[in-house]
Amino acid sequence: MKFFFILLLFYFSSIFAQDRFAQVQIETISVSEGVYMLIGAGGNIGLSIGEDGIFMIDDQYAPLSEKILSAVSDIDDREIKFLVNTHYHGDHTGGNEAIGEQGALIIAHENVRERMSTDQFRAIFDQTIPASSDASLPVVTFTDELTFHWNEDTIRVIHVAPAHTDGDSILHFEKANVIHMGDNFFNGYYPFIDVGSGGDINGIISAGYQALSLANGNTKIIPGHGPLSDAIGLSSWLDMLKVARTNMQNLINQGLSEDQALAARPTSEFDDSYGGGFMNPENFNRLLYQSLSN
């Protein structure tokens, strides 16, 4: 009977997942000349398209690969030559296998490959993420920075100090004046500080200011989640995070436990504006507390 129940649960979970992704439409936004942003479910995708071919950043969930490839081909039918993963989470790497099969070279920080190669546990959700298939793994890894001279642009892939995870990269398109933040920017939402994967609130804030040092008043900034933004939008989000960090640090300094700190509602002034996404106020504050307590 227990086995039958598990089968039923798996069946209906699969049907729910299929229905969820069946409703997703991929939206294409022109960011700058030759640079695009794709929005669907999961992390925002970046594209550089030109004579050299297609350079892609992240690829959302595996069930969306066909839709994503179709959206890319609607812009241009050249081959995807490079795929860079900003970090290891499945809503940014789920399409690796399908896109790798198209001939794309998959690239990421060395910690991305390491984490994708093994099961990962997320305590905040009591969830184990199984290791990815060998075909999904990055085949080129780096430690600090890579530079691509591609489509008449210079594209810097910059590893940042532990932030959203310990394997994050931001990408700077110097000529196009575009920055892709990965999940170091949740535009309009609280971020996911993945402390179990080396994430750190101080690193998220630091990565944001590192990006701002590359930006000017005309820079377009692609967040990991949320709408297209700019330097003003990123700066405003960082201001919120700094206040949240200070409020929580003050409670920690007073000796409050995690539950006591949450009861004090240190982010109450921001919850209505930023708490409606993947990270609700409770989970954000728990991870914020844990990050600052490490």
Buried (B, 14 or more C-beta within 10 A) or exposed (E): EEEEEEEEEEEEEEEEEEEEBEEBEBEBBEBBBBBBBBBBBBBBBBBBBBEBBBBBBBBBBBBBBEBBBEBBEEBBEBEBBBBBBBBBBBBBBBBBBBBBEBEBEBBBBBBBBBBBBEEBEBEBEEEEBEEBEEEBBBEEBBEEEBEBEBBEBEBBBBBBBBBBBBBBBBBBBEBBBBBBBBBBBBBBBBBBBBBBBBBBBBBBBBBBEBBBEBBEEEBBBBBBBBEBBBBEBBBEBBEBBEBBBEBBBEBBEEEBEBEEBBEBEBBEEBBEEBBEBBBEBBBBBBBBBBBBEE
